[in-house]
Amino acid sequence: MKVNLLLAQNQQMPAHSTQPVIRVDVPSPTADKPQSKLCYTEGSWWALLPKSTGPSLWQRSAAGWTEHPEIAAQLKGVPGRADVWGEKGKITAVGVDPEFLTVFRIEKKGTPEKVKWKTSILATLRPPSSDYPIETATIAKAQNGSWWVAAVADEKVYVWNNLAKAKRWSSPYLLAEGLDKDDICVITELPDGVGVIWSNQIQETVNIRIHKTGSPVNEWNEATTIEAGNATADDHLNTALAPDGTLWVATKNSLDEVGKPQLVLRVRSPKGEWRNYPYAVLAPPDLPSRPIVVATEDPEIVLTGHTIYHNKQPNLGKIVFGQIDTTQTEIVKNEKVVIAPYTAGWDENNRINDVTGPKKPYPLGVPWIILASDREGQVYEADLRPLIRH
């Protein structure tokens, strides 16, 4: 099935995207702030999006986004709201149910002329208890081939592990507790292992614990506080690891004060040193929220974007993006609206939101795609390459 053909790659992109490129039958299919729904592999962009039956796989070409319906059929009943890790020939994901997580894989079969994908369920992961619904989960692969999943359940941070080529996943390992039920976490690849970052709105902290490659599975560094106080924590976390080893973390704080920055970029240097950069001042009618960050294969080019709500028309929203430059007072330069679908007949009860990008750095020489969605299941895209001025 093809919907709303996108512009051919050699055509000029419009000022911003206004029309959907994919439609599914669940609201806000790109939702989950720390998750990635996109990956680039086999010469194409791929999106894993939820439908009412479970996950669905979509492929982007110059002709448009096309669904591979066999995936939805094979994964019927699997939680569809998933975080994606893409690599050559396969996509590994963790789907989120309110009480458990499902790790599954989609692998390439067939010939280069006709790519087919087959699925397998790798694990069902359960926290010790789930009195509160599990809000989200993320997945990462360390450079030694081990897999990791992290989630917050019942105000505690848990992590699960699967060693390279191991058939079974570990039991949940407790990393932190004493969180607010609204807090979340995200797991990210690091040059020498993996790290789990979480918000703690009770203690007003953003924290990280690191597992170094080669250490025992349950041996993690003590928690490091990235920043504390001044309402610095909120349940908005999104990460990107640049090729030079810099970790970029886009977050939101809980200040919600006019004239004060609402978003915070947290940057870990390759040496492990942290710096925090507040940005995106709250200036009604614009209300910035839900930031993400995306690296590129050029370590000098890192992009960040977020939703801007309208405080007098709360069902309006637009997606803006710009290039990060931490040497400047305004750390986001050349910021532009990239998605704003307010065309004739727009439903006043709808809203664009939940921008998502890839975990891996954007490859050079291909479109730099992000997606966002609305409450009617419509998905919009933008190519971020025009933001870069050479």
ABEGO torsion letter per residue (X at the ends): XBBGBBBBAABBBBABBABBABBBABBGAABEAABBABBBBGGBBBBBBBBAAEBBBBBBBAAEBBBBAAAAAAABGBBABBBBBBBBGBBBBBBBBAABBBBBBBBBBEBAABBBBBBBBABBBBBABBABBBABBBBBBBAAGBBBBBBBBGGBBBBBBBBBGBABBBBBBBABBGBBAABBBBBBBBAAEBBBBBBBAAAGBBBBBBBBBGBBAABBBBBBBABBEGGABBBBBBBBBBAAGBBBBBBBBAAGBBGBBABBBBBBBAAGBBBBBBBGBBBOABBBBGBBBBBBABAABBBBBBBBBBAABAABBBBBBBBBBAABABABBGBBBABBABBBGBBAABBBBGBBBBABBBBBGBBBBBBBBBAAGBBBBBBAAAABBX
